[in-house]
Structures are given as structure tokens and as C-alpha cells.
Amino acid sequence: MKYHGFKRLVKHLFSAPWLVKRYFPQSALDRIEAAIRESERLHTGEIRFAVESDLHPLHVVQGKLPRHRAIELFSQLGVWDTAANNGVLIYLLLADHDVEIVADRGIHAHLGAERWEEICHQMELQFKQGKFEAGILLGIAQISQELQRCFPASGENPNELPDRPIVL
């Protein structure tokens, strides 16, 4: 997808917060939160999900990419601040129809960029069918499998980050 130009600006100008509620009503957010909570019982990693309808027009004109925004949120939400450096952020920018996964160095070292891209692709296939909640749940399940393989739960397993999805 091309991330600059007038067409992108128009998409962001006419994208509104109500789109998030359309694709992720309260019941969907509750199910996503429950999926994250259940997932984190199986491993010591932490998963966060953030969804945003659009970027500020100035950021679009400046060429800010969804990846850049995801990295900002990764920092702002403290996903990087887990004991084992195994936090993962799933970020969805609806105006660009783009999902990004940002993983801390502890888990990224085990998987690499290709596996994260593969998970994003599987999620995007669901989104193309209008199945936004299913796409996020699929991503959580796949990330959970990887975290369970690399960082299985054993002994004390504190919840280091909130499980509630972030709607921006």
C-alpha cells in the first residue's frame, strides 16, 4: 500500500472514531480482552492490542507510516517494559487498512520479522472479509502459540500489562 499522497489524506480525513465502534463494539473488545487474558496464562509474555481509526492530518502529510505509529505506541504503552522483554503490540490503523506487530527484543530474537509479517498477513486476510474481530483473535492465538513455545508459563506468572484493548 502506498502511504503518502492526497488519497491517503482524504481517507484519514473521512475516517472517524465511530469506525472503531463499528468494527469493534464493546462485546468484541470484551472478547479480545478475554482472549489476551487466557493467552497470558499459557506463557510469560504480554500482549497488547491497540486500534485507531485515523492519524492526525499533519502526521499524514508528513508521511508518518503505520509502523512508526505502532512503535510510538509500543513505547507509550510500556510494552517494552516487561521483565523478560517479551511484550508484543498488535496495532491496527483502520484508515490505512494496516496491521502492525511490534515485538520486544526477547521474543523477536526467537521469531524474526518474517514470522511477524506472516501473522499480519493471516490477520489481513480476515480483515479483507470484514472479519475484524476474528482477525485480531487469530493474531492473538498465533502470537500466543509462539510465546508459549519460547516463554512457557512456569511458577509465578504476574500480569505485567493491562489486557484491555486500547481504542485511540
C-alpha positions as CSV (number, residue, x, y, z in Angstrom):
1,M,0.0,0.0,0.0
2,K,1.2,3.5,-0.8
3,Y,1.4,5.6,2.3
4,H,1.5,9.1,1.0
5,G,-0.4,11.5,-1.1
6,F,-3.7,13.1,-1.4
7,K,-5.7,9.9,-1.5
8,R,-4.3,8.8,1.9
9,L,-5.0,12.2,3.4
10,V,-8.7,12.0,2.3
11,K,-9.0,8.5,3.8
12,H,-7.8,9.8,7.1
13,L,-9.9,13.0,7.0
14,F,-13.0,11.0,6.4
15,S,-12.2,8.2,8.8
16,A,-13.8,8.7,12.1
17,P,-13.7,7.2,15.6
18,W,-17.2,5.7,15.1
19,L,-15.5,3.3,12.6
20,V,-13.7,1.7,15.5
21,K,-17.0,1.1,17.3
22,R,-18.5,-0.3,14.1
23,Y,-15.8,-2.9,13.7
24,F,-15.1,-3.4,17.4
25,P,-18.2,-2.9,19.5
26,Q,-17.9,-3.3,23.3
27,S,-18.7,-7.0,23.1
28,A,-15.9,-7.6,20.6
29,L,-13.5,-5.6,22.8
30,D,-14.6,-7.8,25.8
31,R,-13.9,-11.0,23.8
32,I,-10.5,-9.7,22.7
33,E,-9.6,-8.8,26.3
34,A,-10.7,-12.3,27.5
35,A,-8.5,-13.9,24.7
36,I,-5.5,-11.9,25.8
37,R,-6.1,-12.8,29.4
38,E,-6.5,-16.5,28.6
39,S,-3.4,-16.4,26.4
40,E,-1.2,-14.9,29.0
41,R,-2.0,-17.8,31.4
42,L,0.0,-20.1,29.0
43,H,3.2,-18.0,28.7
44,T,5.1,-15.2,30.5
45,G,4.7,-12.8,27.5
46,E,2.4,-9.8,27.4
47,I,0.1,-9.0,24.5
48,R,-1.5,-5.6,23.9
49,F,-4.0,-4.6,21.2
50,A,-4.5,-1.0,20.1
51,V,-6.8,0.2,17.3
52,E,-7.0,3.7,15.8
53,S,-9.4,5.0,13.2
54,D,-7.0,7.6,11.7
55,L,-3.9,9.7,12.2
56,H,-3.9,13.4,12.6
57,P,-3.9,15.1,9.1
58,L,-0.5,16.7,9.8
59,H,1.0,13.3,10.5
60,V,-0.4,12.0,7.2
61,V,1.0,15.0,5.3
62,Q,4.4,14.4,7.0
63,G,4.3,10.8,5.8
64,K,4.0,9.1,9.1
65,L,3.7,5.3,8.5
66,P,1.6,2.9,10.5
67,R,4.8,1.2,11.6
68,H,6.1,4.4,13.0
69,R,2.8,5.0,15.0
70,A,3.0,1.4,16.2
71,I,6.5,1.9,17.5
72,E,5.4,5.1,19.3
73,L,2.6,3.2,21.0
74,F,4.8,0.3,21.9
75,S,6.8,2.8,23.9
76,Q,3.9,4.9,25.3
77,L,2.0,1.8,26.5
78,G,5.2,0.3,28.1
79,V,5.0,-2.9,26.1
80,W,8.9,-2.8,26.0
81,D,9.0,-2.8,29.8
82,T,8.4,-6.5,30.7
83,A,10.8,-8.5,32.8
84,A,11.7,-10.9,30.0
85,N,11.5,-8.4,27.2
86,N,8.7,-10.4,25.6
87,G,5.9,-7.9,25.1
88,V,4.0,-7.8,21.8
89,L,1.8,-5.0,20.5
90,I,-0.8,-5.6,17.8
91,Y,-1.7,-2.2,16.2
92,L,-4.5,-1.7,13.7
93,L,-4.8,1.6,11.8
94,L,-8.3,1.4,10.1
95,A,-7.8,4.3,7.7
96,D,-4.8,2.6,6.1
97,H,-6.2,-1.0,6.5
98,D,-2.9,-1.8,8.1
99,V,-2.0,-4.1,11.0
100,E,1.5,-3.9,12.6
101,I,3.0,-6.2,15.2
102,V,5.9,-4.7,17.3
103,A,7.7,-7.2,19.5
104,D,10.2,-6.7,22.1
105,R,13.7,-8.0,21.6
106,G,13.3,-11.1,23.8
107,I,10.6,-12.6,21.6
108,H,11.7,-11.0,18.3
109,A,15.1,-12.8,18.6
110,H,13.3,-16.1,18.5
111,L,10.9,-15.3,15.6
112,G,12.3,-12.6,13.4
113,A,10.4,-10.2,11.1
114,E,9.3,-12.8,8.6
115,R,7.1,-14.6,11.2
116,W,5.5,-11.4,12.4
117,E,4.7,-10.5,8.8
118,E,3.2,-13.9,8.2
119,I,0.9,-13.4,11.3
120,C,0.0,-9.9,10.0
121,H,-0.9,-11.4,6.6
122,Q,-3.2,-14.0,8.1
123,M,-4.9,-11.3,10.1
124,E,-5.3,-9.1,7.0
125,L,-7.0,-11.9,5.1
126,Q,-9.7,-11.9,7.8
127,F,-10.0,-8.1,7.6
128,K,-10.5,-8.3,3.8
129,Q,-13.5,-10.5,4.5
130,G,-14.8,-7.9,7.0
131,K,-14.0,-10.1,10.0
132,F,-12.1,-7.7,12.1
133,E,-12.6,-9.3,15.5
134,A,-11.8,-12.7,14.0
135,G,-8.6,-11.4,12.5
136,I,-7.5,-10.0,15.9
137,L,-8.4,-13.2,17.7
138,L,-6.4,-15.2,15.1
139,G,-3.4,-12.9,15.6
140,I,-3.6,-13.3,19.4
141,A,-3.8,-17.1,19.1
142,Q,-0.8,-17.3,16.7
143,I,1.3,-14.9,18.9
144,S,0.2,-16.9,22.0
145,Q,1.5,-20.1,20.4
146,E,4.9,-18.5,19.7
147,L,5.1,-17.1,23.2
148,Q,4.1,-20.4,24.7
149,R,6.8,-22.1,22.7
150,C,9.5,-19.6,23.6
151,F,8.4,-18.4,27.1
152,P,6.1,-21.1,28.6
153,A,4.4,-20.2,31.9
154,S,6.0,-21.8,35.0
155,G,5.6,-20.9,38.6
156,E,4.6,-17.3,39.3
157,N,3.3,-15.5,36.2
158,P,2.3,-11.9,37.0
159,N,0.2,-9.9,34.6
160,E,2.6,-7.0,33.9
161,L,0.4,-5.1,31.5
162,P,-3.3,-4.5,31.2
163,D,-5.2,-6.9,28.9
164,R,-7.9,-4.4,27.9
165,P,-7.7,-3.2,24.2
166,I,-6.7,0.4,23.6
167,V,-9.1,2.4,21.4
168,L,-7.4,5.6,20.2
